[in-house]
Amino acid sequence: MLPPRVVRRLVFAPLVVVMAAALAVLAPPVALLSAALRLVRRCASPGGPGRLGGPGRPGRRPKRMRVLRVVCFALVWFLGETAALTVFGCLWLVSGFGGRLDTEPYQSRHYGVMRWFLDLMYRAAQRTCGLRVEVAAPLDAVALTGRPVIVCSRHAGPGDSLLLVHHLVAACGRRPRVVMKATLQLDPSLDVLANRVPNAFVHRRRPETRAGSRHHTEQIRRLAAGLDQRGALVIFPEGGNWTPLRWRHAIDRLRRRGLENLAERAVAMPNVLAPRVSGAFAAIAACPSADVVFVAHTGLDTLVSVRDVWRGLSADLTVRARWWRVPAGEVPRAAPRQAQAAWLYDWWQRIDAWIAAENPQRVRSLTLLPARAAGRYAGRGLSPGCPHV
């Protein structure tokens, strides 16, 4: 259970300011210490300052200063949060203590703060983490069609949802509505913003009862029904980031429900989780005029654990993405449920194939994983011989 909203605002918001001040004090000595350590390592290496190794040894690229990267990015994040919270507080005051926050002028201002913050974080990630995003098929038409869009994206790796929302806001000029985890409200600025503009929160700890499913579906339906020409509903049909454990659980869930055909299709898609049809089509059916956009990406999906993220920071990050747009008239809104499920799985199969083609090294590593990591997944419901690894 999340703390009450008033507790979150009174505790976590001041904590952001404290963290920003602490990091501002900490960043200069960390930078000096990291530079000194890097110089010592280069001079102590067999190849000297060039770090080329001894005779006959190939050169090696020096590792990035991961601690400095983390500190610098965190500093920008907390400073950005502090600035955003200050602006949100001012907007609350001038709106008559929150009385006019749901009016168009104040909604526009909040989306403006969203764009500013996401731009700031994107630039910070570029400079501190060497982030580079390559979109294979940019969807300029998404910004020009004058129609609402339902965006169905795979979910894998840290920050992929922020990159997606940033593209919709900055490149497409859209006003995104996001179906997100309720725990994200622990972030103070996101907590304020997401509760002032239309969004939906999914409580993952809630038991998967019919009542809970109906509540989530109704939230999604309400968001989609309110889309205008500038709107974009972002939904992740997989329900969570890709991991081997979640991959297996998704297949087991389909089999428990007697959907053996869909389970077999999910087995054949090792790079993605089985999509949940009910939430996606609740959104699609609630907005008949909306085009549907599918998003595939790779580059962050190998960063499954904290250890993976830490190792990944030693090199620059490259994210490759691919977008497909399906016009509203080609979406099977009136088809039977079985046909809708087959249509969604067809698209997810295309996403899986694109990921495999873009990153064959990942496919090889998934194939070789059982021999290296059988013990790691033992006792967690994973069979070392399962095709997902």
N, C-alpha and C positions, 0 to 999 in steps of 0.2 A: 504493500500500500504506500502511495505517495503521501508526504506530509501535506497538511492543508495549505491552500494557496497563500494565506496570510503568513504562515510560517516560512514558506519558501521565499517569499518576497523580503521578509524581515531578516532572514538568516543568510541566504545564499547571495543576495544582491550585495550587501556589505562585504561578504567574503571575496567577491570578485574584485572590489576596489583594493582590498588588502593584498590579494595575490598580484595585482598589477603593480602595486608599489614595491612589493618584495622582489618581483622579477626585474623591475627597473633598477633596483639596487644590485641585484645579483648578476645581471647580464654583463656589465663591463669586466668584472674579475673573471667570470667564466670564459669570456672571449680571450682575455690575455692568457689565462691558464691553458686553454685549448691550443692557442697559437704556439705557446712555449712547448707544450708536449709534442705537437706536430713537428716543430723544428728539431727537437731532440731526437725523435724517432727517425727523421730523415737523415740527420747527421750520423746516427748510430747504425743505419742500415748498411749492408755490405757494399752497396753501390754508391754510398755517399749521398749528398744532397739531391742528386737526380733520382735516387731510389730505383736504379735500374738493375740492381743485383750484381753479382760477381760475373767474372768472365764466362761467357756461354750461357748465362741465365737470362731469360727474357725479362723485359721490364714489367713492372706491376703498377697499376693505377693506385695512387694513395687513397686510403679510405677517407671518407668525409668525416668532419668533426660532428658526430651525431649529437653529443651533449649540447654543443653550441646551437645546432639546428633546432633542437627541441626547445631550448630556452628562448631563442629568438622568436620562434613561431608562437610559443605560449605567451610571450610578452605582448606581441601584436594582438593575439586573441583577447587577452584580458583587457588591454587598453581599448580595443574595439568594443568589447562588452561594456566597459565603463562608459564610453561615449554614447553607445546606443541606449543604455539605461537612463542616462541623463536626458537624452532627447525624449525618450518615452515618458519620463516624469514631467517634462515641460509640456508635452502634448496633452497629458492627463489634466494638468492645471488649466491650460488655455481652452480646453474643450468643456470647461465648466465642471471640473472634477469628474471627468469621464462621461459626462452626460451626452456628448455629441461624438463619441469615438466611432460609432457605427455609421456615421454619415460619410458621403463620398469624399469630401475634402480630407478628412482625417484618415480614411482608408488609403487614399493616394499617398499621404505623407508616410504612413507606416510601410507601404510597399517601397517607397523611396529609401527609407532607412534600411529595409531589407536588401535592396540592391547595393547600397553603399557598403554595408557590412560584408556581403558576399564578395563584392569586388575587392575589398581590402584583404579578406582571407585568401582569395585566389592569388592576388599579387604576392602576399606573404609566402604562400606555399611555393610559388614559382621561384622566389629568391632564396628561401631557406632550404627547401627540399628539392629544388630542381624540377618541380612539377611541369610536365608538358602534356597537353591534351590534344589529341589528333582525332578529329571527327571525319570518318570516311565519307559520309553523305550528309553534309549539313542541311538541315531542314529550314531553309529560309522561308519556304512556303508556309511553315507553321505560323510565322509572324504576319503573313500576307493574305491568308485565306479569309480572314474575317469570320472564322468559325471557332467555336470552342473545341478543345481537344482533351481527350482522355489519354494520359501518358502511362503506359504499362512498361515498367522497367525491371530488369533483373536486379538483384540486390546482392552485392558481394564486395567486401573490402571496406576499410574505414574512409568515410567522407564521400562515398559515391553519391549519396543523396544530395549533399551540398553542391557537388559539381553539377548534378542534373538540374537542380533548382536554379543555380547560378546561370546556366545556359538559357533556361527558359526566361529568366528575368532580363538578363543582359543582352543576349543575342536575339531573342524572339519577342521581347517586349510584352511578355505575358504576366498575368497575375496568378501565381500558382496556389493551389489548394492541395495540401499534402495529407495523406493518411499515414500517420506516424505512431511510433511507440509512445505511450503515455509517460514513460520514464524520461524522455527527452525534456520534459518540463522541469527537470532538476537544473537545467541550464537557465540562469536567470533571464537573459535577454530573449532567448527562444521562448521561455515561459510567457513573458509579457506579450511578445509579438504574436505568437501562435494562438493566444487566447483573445486577441483583438481583431484578427482577420480570420476568415473562414478556414478551419482545419478540422481534422478528426483525429482523435487519440484512441489507440487500441491498447487495452490492458491485457498484456500477454499472460499475466498470472491468473487471470480469470478462468475458471474451468471452462472447457469447450462444451458448454451446454447449448441447447437450442435457444434458450433465452439470451445467452451471451452472444451467440452468432447472429441472432436477429437484431440485437442492439448495434453490433458493429456494421451489419449490412444496412441498417436504417441510417446510420451516420454517413456512410458512403453515399447512399442514395440521396440524402439531403444535400450533401456537398455538390454532387453532380447536377442535381436539378437546378441549382442556383447559378450555374455557369453562364457567363455572358460571352460576347465575342472576343474579349481579351482573356478569358479564363482558361486555365489548364489544371485539370485534376491529376495529381501525381499519385499513382498507386503501385505498390510492389506486390504483385500477386503471389510471390513465393512466401511472403510473410516474415522473412528474416534473411540475414546474410548467409551465403552459401558456406557450409562446412561439411565435411564427410559425415559427421553424426546427424546433422539435420537432413542431409540427402537421404540417408537410410531411414530416418524416422518418417519422412514424407512418403516414402514408398510403402512402409509398413502401415501408415494411416490409410492409404488407398486400399490396401489389401484387406484391412479390417472392415472397411466399408463395402467390401465385395466388388470393388472397381478394378478387377484384375487386368483388364485391357489397358487402363490408364497407368496402372502400376508397371506393366511391362514397357510401356512407352517411356515412363520416367526412368527405368533402369537403363534404357538406351540413351539417356541424356545425362552423362556424368558431370557436365560443367554447370548445370543449373538445377535448382530445386523444382519439384513438381508444382505448377501454379495452382492456386485455389480459384476455382471457376466462379463461385458465388459472389465474392466481393468484386471481381473485375466486371462481371456482367450486371451486377447491381448498379454500378456506375454507368456502364454503357447503355443500359436500358433507360436510365433516368434522364439521359440527355440525348434524345434522338437525333439532334442536329450536329452532334460532336463527331469529328474525325477521331480515329484511334491511332496513336503513335506508339510503336514498339522501340525500345532502346536496349541495345546490347553493348557491353563494354568489357574490357579486360585490361589488366595492369595492376589493379589493387586486389584482385581475387585471391592471390597467393598469400596475402597478409591476413592470415586467419587468427593468429594468436598475438599477444603482446610481444613475444619473442620474435615473431616474424616481422612485426612492424619495426622493432628495434634494428633488426638486421637489414631491413629494407632501406633504412635511413642512411646506410653507408654509401648508397649510390643514388643517382637521380631517379625520379619516378616518371614513367611515361604511361599515360592512359590512352588507349585507343577505343573509339566508340563508333557505333553505327546506328542510324535512325531509319525507321521505315514508317511511312504514313499510309493508313488505310482510309479512303474517303468514307464518309458516313453511309452512303448508299451501298457500300460493299460489306458492311458489317452485319452479321447474321443475328440481328436483334430479335426477330420474330421466329427464329428457328427453335426446334425442340432443344431441351437441355443437353441431350447427348451430342447433338450436332454442334452446339456452342462449345462444349468441352473439347471436341475434336478440333474445332477451329483454333481455339486458344493453344492447345497442345501442338498444333501444326506450327504456329508462330514460335512457340518456345523451342521446338525442334530446330527451326531456322536459326534462332539465337544461339543454341548449343553448337550447331555446325559452324556458325561464323566464329565463335570463340575458339573452337578447335582449329580452324583454318588460320586464324590470326596468331595463335600461340601453340604451335605443335609441341614445344618444349614442355608446356604444362601438361599436355595429354600424355607425353612419355613419363613425366614424373608421377602422374596419377596411376599409370600402369605399373610402375616400379615400386609404388609405395608399400604394398603388403610385406615385401621382404625386409624393408627397413623399419617399418612401424607397426608390426603385428602386435608387439607388446604394448605400444602406446594406446591402441584402441581396444585392447583386451578388456573385458568386463564392462564395456560401454555399449553393448548391443551391436557391435560391428563384427562381422565375420571377415577374417583376413583374406578369404577367397572371393569376397563380393566384387562384382564388376565395377562398383563405384570408386574403388581405389586402384 
